[in-house]
Amino acid sequence: MQSINVKPAEGKLGILVVGCGAVATTFMTGVLMARKGLAKPIGSMTQYDKIRMGRGNEKKYLHYGDIVPMAKLDDIVFGTWDVYPQNAYQAAMYAQVLQEKDINPVRDELETIVPMKAAFDKNYAKRIDGDNVKDCATRWDMVEALREDIRSFKAKNGCQRIVVLWAASTEIYVPVDESVHYKLSDLEQAMKADDRQHVAPSMCYAYAALSEGAPFIMGAPNTTVDIPAMWELAEKTHMPIAGKDFKTGQTLVKSGFAPIIGTRCLGLNGWFSTNILGNRDGLVLDEPMNFRTKEVSKLSTLETILKPDAQPDLYGHGNDDDTQYYHKVRINFYPPRNDNKESWDNIDIFGWMGYPMQVKINFLCRDSILAAPVCLDLCLLSDLAARAGRYGTQRFLSFFLKSPMHDYTHGEEAVNHLYQQYTMLKNGIREMGGYEADEEID
């Protein structure tokens, strides 16, 4: 073992969450309950997972916090921005994810978490209609206002470090435009010129966070940090970024099951995925332009695992062009389900001599229950990366995201294979802890 070159996790860690809805309040409530010993942070890798260190007689399995200095749950201070002014307790009750008995023990703490005014543009989320919104003349004014919010929160709460996490709605799809999104100077110019078509509000949050020395985590599929201008800013500010869109339900299953098909050298004719959900996320995604953003994110997972160019006999048939399997993703807004999402996957595979078979997966999941531990892990691991002096794209965090960051300008593909991602995650922790990287899966 080598020496650990990570700054200690001293003092308070401020977690500023964009959006105070179902995901954010479930995350906050769970952390507050867990540190009182009233709930378990189940699903959190940083709290439960163990990584093998060494081999043979030297082999041992250690929690992340025994390998590298992790921030403790007791050190976390929450803040938030939201278009609705209700405090976190009111928002948690409204979301109806958690039962009242699991919220009330930390009611006092939740009531102190009052949303700051959001940097918001209704054109990016037409179904959202809140009035707790900043009055900013330009996108650059949005950035400056958000930077002041971060500084004020940090000072007021005595935080040593800040992480900014997006847990708000999916914005409309913003195609990457080389004239705006490739160079930091062009992006800054567009912000100052108030180019609302190419600069989404989420980009203002990311710019503000990175500029204030805070890692930024994009929990939705928005075009935000996955542009070269933001990579340049992350390098300039020495801050970590990771990718986008929490990998929670259906895509987690897809990134875990697709490798079974690929590893076993079975063929795929088609994969049809559909979802129903009824929370605010479902309402926003009922808008076609917002759904397009999510669709691009969800479609990308399969194509990087089962590649027709690598195995044309197995994955080169199924659509009208007969170039690869047919892949369709659908999301349907269904209010009675609220946060209890249901996903169906119909997978048409074929085997020996081309004989067809089918796999059906029906996942009745709870969206925010799956997202909350991912939020915790991404915040703690991004903070860890920053203290370790790691900046720019953190590929070891791909495990938690539907769309891991990759440099598409140079033809790099994202790694979406769950078990490869898990190896990358463990090796990231190993390296920061002074251990050698290891490809063995165990």
N, C-alpha and C positions, 0 to 999 in steps of 0.2 A: 504493500500500500504506500502511496505517495502522500505528501502533505495536502491538506484541504486548502484550496485557495478561494474560499468564499467568505465574504464579510458576514459577521454574525447577524442574526435577526433581532437586533436590539430595538426596543421601543415599540411604539404602536404602528400598525399597518392600517392605513385608511383604504377601504374598498369603496370606491364611488361607482354606483351602478346607474347606468342610463336606462331609465324605465323602472317604475315601481309597481309592476303588475304581478301576475301569478308566479313567474319564475323567480323574480327578484325577492318577493316577500317569502316564498317558500325557502329560498336560500338563506335569507336573513334569519327567519324564525328558527330554522333547523340549527344554524350555528349558535344562536343565542340559547336555544334549549340544550344543545349538546354540551356547551360549556357550563351549564348548571347541573349536568348529569341527569337531565330529564328526558333525553332522547339520544339515539345512536346515529352517527353520521354515516349510515350504511350506503355503500355505493361509491364512497370516496377512496380513491387509490392512495392519496397522501395519508389517510388516516388508517387504512387497513392493509394495503398491499405490502408484500415483502419481496425483496430482491436478493437473489443468491450472490454472495461475494466469495471469490476464491474457488478452488477446486480441491478434491481429495480431502485430506485431513484438515485443510484450511477452510473448507466449505462452511458457510453459515448464511442464514437467511435473516435479513434485517429490514425493519421498517425504514421508510424514507428518512424520517427524522433522526434515525440512528446513523445514517450515512452522511447526510448533509444538514446544515443548520436551517430548519424550517421555522417559519413564523407559527406561533401557537394560536389556537382559536381565541384564547383569552386576550390576545394582543390586537384583535381585529376591531376596527371602528367603522360602522357603515354610514354612508351618505348616499343620496340619490338625486337624480333629476327626473321630473315627469311632467307631462302636459296636464295632469290632474293634480290638484293640491292636497288630496287626502294623504294623511300620514301612513306609515307602513302598517300600523295595526288596522286602520280602516281598509286599506288596500288588500291586506291579507284576508280579512273577513269577506270583502266583496268578491275576491277571487274564488272562494269556496273550494280551494284545494285541500287545505288542512281543516280538521275539526276544531271547533272553538276551544275544546279542552287542551288542544296542543298549541294554541296561540296565547291563551290567557295568562299562563305562567310568566310570559315575557312581554305582556301587554305594555307595561310601563316603558320598557326599553324601545319597543317598536313605535310607541307614540312620540318618542323624541326624534325619530327619523322622519323629518318633514321634507318633501321634495323641493329642491331649488327649481326655479323656472327653467323649462326645457328650451333648448335651441331646436326649433321645430319649423317645418315647412309642410303645410297640409297637402301640397301637391305630391309629396312623397308617401303619404299615408292618408288617403282620402276618407277612409272609414273612421279615423280618429278625430275627435272633436273636443279637445280640452282647451282651457283658457289660461293655464298656468305656463305661459309662454313668454320668452324674451322678445323684446321689441328691438330687433337688430336691423339696421339699414342694409348691411351687406353681409356676405358670408365671412368676410374678414372680421367684422364686428362680432359675429357669432364666436369666432375663435378667441378674440380678446376677452369677451365676456366669460367664456368657459374657463379660460386660463385664470381669470380673477377668482372664479368660483373654486377652482382647485387650490389656489394659494390660500384663500380665506379659510376653506375647510381644514386644510393642513395645519394652519396656524391656530385656529380656534380649538381644534381637537388634539393638539400636541402630537401630531403624527410624524414619525421619522420618514415614512415612505408612503407612497400612494400607488394604487393600481386602479385603472379605469376599465370597467367591464360593461359592454353593451348587452343589455337583456331587454331591449325595447323591440318594437315591431320591425317587420321586414319592410324595407323601403322599395319603391318601384325600381325596376331594373335600369341600371346605368351602364351602358356599354363602355368599355375602355376606349378612350380617345387619345391617340398618341400626342396630339397637339396640346393636350391639357394634363394628362395623367402620367406621362413618361418622365418628366423632369420636375423637380421640386420647384424651381423658379417659375415654371409655367403654371403649376397648381396654385402657387401663391398669388400670381398675377390674376388668375381666374377668380380666386377668392376676393381679391381687392376690387375686381371689376364686377363682382356680384353675379358671376355666371351660374345661375341657379339650375341650368340644365345639366351641367357637367360636374358640379360640386354639390354632393348630397350633404345634409346636416351631419350624418355620421362621420363624414370626412373632417368636419370641423371639430368634433369630439376627439377623433384620433390625433389630429394635428395639435390640438390644445394639450392633450395628455402627454404625448411624446415630447412636446416643447417644454413641459413642466417637469420632465424627468420621471414620468409615470409610464410603466408598460401599459399597452392598450390591447384589449381582448375583444374581438368581434364575435358575438354570439349568434348573430343572424347572418343570412347569406348575402348581405349588402356588399356592393362594390365600395370598399373603404380602404383597407390596408393592403389589398391584393393588387396594388398598382405600383409601378417603379418609383413614382414620386414619393410615396410613403416609405418604400424600402430605403430610399435615399435619406429621408428624414430620420428614420430609425437608426441608420448608420451614423448620421451627423450627431444625433443626441445620445448615442450609445444606449438605446433602449430596445428591449425585446418586443417583437410582434410574432404572431403565430400562424394565423390562417383565419377561417371564418366558419360560423354555423355550428352550434353545439351538436355533437353526434350523440343522440339520445335513444330513439326508438327504432324505427324502421331501418334507418341507414346503419345503425350499429349492427342490426341483424344481417343486413346486406353485406357489410364489410367483413363479417365473420363467417357467413354461409357461402358467399361466392368463392372464397379460397378452398372450400370443400370440393366444389365442382371442378375448379382449376387444378387442384393438387391430385385429384382422382382421375384427371384427363377425361372427364365426361363432357358431352357437348351441350350447348345451350341454343335453343331456338328463340326463346323470348322470356322476358321477365316483366310482369305487370304488377305495379305497386299502386295501391290506393289507400287513402286515409280519410277518416272522419274525425273532426274535432270541433269544439264549440266555444273555445275561449276567445279572448281578444285577438290572439294570433290567428285563429281561424277566420275571424271576421275580416281582418286585414288581408289575409291571403285569398279571400273570396273576390278580391279585386284582381282582374287578369294581369295587370302590369306588376303587381306585387307578387302574384303567384309565379310569374316568369322568373323572378329573381330566385325564388326557392327551387323551382324546377331545374334551373341550370346547376344549382348546387347538388341536388339529389341525383341528377343524372350522371354527374361526373364520377361518382364512386365506382360504379360497375365497370365503366369503360377502361379504367386504369388497372383493373384486376384481371379481367377476361378479355384478352386482346386478339382480335381477328387477324391482325398482321403476323402475330407470333404463332397462332394455331388456327389457320384458316379452315381446316376440316372440322374443328370443334366450335368455332365462334364466328365463322364467315357466312352464315346463312340465317334467314328468318325475316328480313324486311323486304320491301318492294324492290330495292336495288340489289338485294341478295349479296350485300357486302358485310353484314354482321347481323347478330341476333336483334330481335325487336325489343326495345326497352321503353316502357311507358310509365310515367308517374302522375298520379292524380291526388289532389287534396280537396276535400269537400267540407264546407262549413255546415255544421249540424249542431245547433244550439243546445239541444237536450243533453249532449255528452259533456258540455263544459270542458274541463281540463282532462277528462278521461278519454284520451285519444285511442282509436282502434285502427290498426293497419292490417291490410291483407296483402300477401304476396302470392301470386300465382307464377310458378317457375316451370317452364316447359323445357325439359332436358332430354337428351337422348344418349343411348349407350351402345353397346356391342352391336355391330352391323346396322347401326342407325335406328334401333328400335326406341320409340318414344316412351317417356315416363314423365310424371309430374310431381312437383313438391308444392305443398300449400302451407303457408305460415300465417297464422292469425295471432297478432300481438295486441292484447288489450292492456295498454300501458297508461301510465299517468305521466303526462308530459313534464310537468314541473318537478315531480318526484325524481325523475331520471335526470333532469337538467341541473337541479340544485347541487349535487355532488360534483358535477362537471365544472360548475361555476367555481366552487371552492378549490378544486384541484388546479384549474387554470390560473386562478388568482395567486395561490401559494407558489406554484411552480414558476410563474412569470416573475414574481417577486424574487424567488430564489435565483433565477437566471440573471436578473439585473444585479443582484449582489455578487454573483459569480463573474461579473464583467462580460456576460454573453449578450450580444446585441444583434439587431437585425432579425432575420427569420429564424425561429426556433423550431426546427423540424422534429425535434424530440417530443413536441406537444401535438403532433399530428394525430395521435391516438384519440384525442378528445374532439376532433373537428371533422365535419362532413367534407370541407374543402381545405385540405392542408395547403399551406403556402408553398409555391414552387415558382421558379423563374421561367415563366412561359416565353419570355423574350429570347431565351437561348435554348428553347425546345425541351426544357426539363419537365418531366411528368410528376404529378403528385403521387405520393405513396398512400394508397387507400386500403391496402391489405392489412387487416386488423393485427395479425400476428407479427408482421414485419414492423408495424407501428409500435407494437408493444416492446419489441426488441430495441427499437430506437429510443423509446421512453426510458427503459431500464439502463441503456448505455449512457444516456444523458445524465442520469442520476449517478451512475458509476463514475463517470469521468469527473463530475463536479466533486465527488467524494474522494477522488484520488485513486480510484481503482481502474483496472484495465477494462476496455470494452470486451463484450463477449457475445457471440452469435448464437450460442446454445439456448434453445427454448426450454424453460422449466418453470 
